[in-house]
Amino acid sequence: MSSKITANDILKKYKWKPWLARPFYGFMVSLFEGGNAKKYFKKLGITNAEYTAWMCNGSQWYQSEDLYEEIKPALERWLKKHSLVEITKKLEKFYLKEKKIIKEYSKNSEKNLIKKAKHSQEVLKYCTTYIWLAHCLEHIFVERLNKEVSKFISPDKLDEFIRLATSPKKLTSTEKMDKAILSGVTLKKVLSEYGWTRCRDGFCDPYSMDDMTAYAKNVKPAFKHGPIKIPKELAKLISEASELVYFRTQRTDVFYDLLYLSRPIFKALGNKYGINFSDLKYYPLPNLIAGKPLRLPVKFAVIGYKNKAFYFDKPLIKELQQEQVIEVKGNIAQKGKFVGTVKVVNNVNDLNKVKNGDVMVTFMTAPNFLPAMRLAGAFVTNEGGLTCHAAIVAREMRKPCVIGTKIATKVFKDGDRVEVDADRGIVKKI
């Protein structure tokens, strides 16, 4: 393609399909601008790798299998000589370093404001490279796992074996928070260290002391399955896959904590232009730093190509209308059956709707959904694969869970009575 690439060229070149629904506006999406480019993959030690293009249409991210196939050769070359532990260690080292810097920068955020904002932008952009990398690696490992594990495990036990065998041994931030609570650490200290874990859209409120007190009442030791016998021929693959499952959460833990720590800087940047923090979410960060604030509507579109981004004030693809249906099918994350009342959770503000014995229906769970997940009797998601957050938590909590339905949040609404048949992967209205 020529250097004068257009958004229309990208739309035509790749076969796009709906992927992830996220409650992101202009500010959050702009943080991903350029993090997919070769320059940033090279920082990770992976040469000639690039997730060439991406698209966010409204609050719906789109993907193309072609993009995964483009980056696959470079990642496979890297995997032959390296381990994913190198990536998780590099990310941890980066996190600890930048956490100190951004905390210091945020103490007097107005001083050298643009310099500090640029620094946070660069840090968060680099974090998105890890985010893209995890998705690309998952594309490779799911294929490898299904191919190699099927040589030793029968088809009817394949998915369950993969879920159990790839459970990570390292703790995520939320798991560390639960461990601290169970160990008797004061809630004030827990709140200070982990209050940010509620904030996974960039702008919602962190846990308050009341929130943390209520959260702590429902914390229980996670269920631990017994030892899994892993054929020696699969040992290395399973070990790497387990590290990948941990990495999937680690990368977003790092991203959202550093984003939260940068809030004083971004609030000061908004004040510079008379924009309050709640409205700042509509403004792409690069434009704010450049002194040219651009407010995007709720329904907008962005196409990223290498280190560029094209913004549009309306969606480029029309959302498909869902036909009237009464049941959905998906993948089994945790077997079992459950009947309950639907509560649709689109964001953290919907969590309080979920009461004991409800069926949580959502696009995909995240660590900040845990308070509601502990109350729900079953989970149903639009998205998700064998190693997704919902699958891991459902297994730990022993609650029926059907993932990857694609349309559950459109088919069901609050108050619907449904049967979750996670033995067959079917959810239907009753």
C-alpha positions, 0 to 999 in steps of 0.5 A: 500500500502507498504511504498515503494510506486511507481509512477506506483502504484499510476497511477494504484490505481486511475482513473485519468482524465484531470482536470486543465490546468495551465501554470506551470513549475517545480518550481511552481508545486514543491510548492505543494509538501507535502501540501496535507498531513495530517500534514498540514490539521491538522494545519488547525484544520482538523484531519485525512484529507489528499488529498492523491495523485495528478498528473501534466502531462505537464501543465495539472493537473489530478484528480480522484473522488476516492481521493475526496471520500477518504477525504470526511468523514473527511471533513464532520465530521469537517463541522458538528461542524465548519464553513468555516468562521473559515478557512477564518479567519485563512487564513487571520491571517496567511497571515497578519503575513507572509506578514510582515515576508517575506517583512522583509526577502526580504530586505536583501535576501542574508543573511541567504539565505537558512533559508529564502528560507526554510521559504518561501517554508514552507509558500507556502506549507501551502498555497497549503493546503488551495488550496487543501481544497477548491477543496475538499470542492467544491466537497461536496458543489456542491453535497449538493447544487444541492440536497437541493436547488432542493427541493425548486427551479425548475430545469430551475432556479436551476443553476441561483439561486445557482450562485446568492445566493452564491455570496460572500459578502467579497471583493477579492484583485482585487475587493479591487483594483477596489474599491480603484481606484473608490474611487480616491486613487492615482494609485501610491498607488494602484500599490504599494499595488496591482501590484502583482495581475497580477502575477498568474503564479509565474514569469510574470511581475506585473502591470506597471504604464502604465498597471495600468493607462490603467486598471483604465480607464476601471474600473466600479462599479460591477453590483449588482443583487437585493436581493435573496429570500432564503428559511429559510431551505437553509439559513445555506447551502447558507451562507457556500457556499457563504463563500466557493466562497470567499475562492476559490479566497482568498486562491490564492490571499494569495498564489500569494501575498506571492509568489510575496513577496518572489521573492527577496529570490528566485532570490538570490537563483537562483543567488547562482547557476548562474540561472537567474530568467526567467529560475528559473521556470524550477527548483523545489524549494526543489532541489535548497534548497538542493543544487542540482539544477534539471532543468526539461523540459517544458513537464514533470510530477510529481506525489505527494503521501502524503508528497512525490513527484516523478518527471519525465522528460517527460509526463506519459500520452499521450495527447488525440488528438482532433477530428475535431469539429465545436462546443462545449457544456458546462454549462451556467454561464450567459445567452445571445447570442453573435457573435464575433472573437475568441481570445485564452488566455493561459496566461497573456501575451495573454491578449493584443490580446483581443479587444473590442467585441472579444470572449475570449476563455480560460482554466479558467479565473482568477482575472488578466484576468479582463482587457481583460474580460472588453473588450470581448463580451463573455467568453468561458472556458474549466473548471469551475463550478457554483461558478468559477471566470468566472461565477461570473464575467460574471454575474457581467458584464452581458456578455454571458458565457459558462463554462466547455466545456473541449475542447474549447481552442483546438477546436477554434483558434484566428480569428475564428468567433463564435456564443456563445449561452449561452441560450443553452450552445453551442458555434459554428463556423460560 
